[in-house]
Amino acid sequence: MANASGKTPKPPRDEPAIRVVMMPRDTNGEGSIFGGVILSYIDQAAYVEALRQAPHRYVTVSMKEVIFKEPVRVGDVLSLYGQATRIGRTSMTISVKVMAERSSIPPEIARVTEAEVVMVAIGDNCEPREIELG
């Protein structure tokens, strides 16, 4: 479906934008993974999706409220799925869903959080530039 800008995002992918194993170095005093580490991965997944939509340089402008529904533990494999929901003239809104695969038998999948990230395409002078879809 086209946006007001007339730009239609590519359809979602079945595979995650990124996958990463949670390591002990990323834990807080309670033994779970720092929220800031997960926010960083959300940012990276949004960037990967923005590049998939249109190959430009991007910067993050905003990330809407992120509520952590489940803790993430050492050994969990995070899968972050990105999907562009809106493409404007210079900005793109990307929905990122974070799933954790627990190393239990049988494996358990937990929905950790989701976020809406706004990325802006920039040119060589670091000023916003028009997004050109390929």
Secondary structure, DSSP 8 states (H G I E B T S, - for coil): ---TTS-------SS-SEEEE--GGGB-TTSBB-HHHHHHHHHHHHHHHHHHHS-SEEEEEEE------S--BTT-EEEEEEEEEEE-SSEEEEEEEEEEEESSSS-EEEEEEEEEEEEEEE-TTSSB------
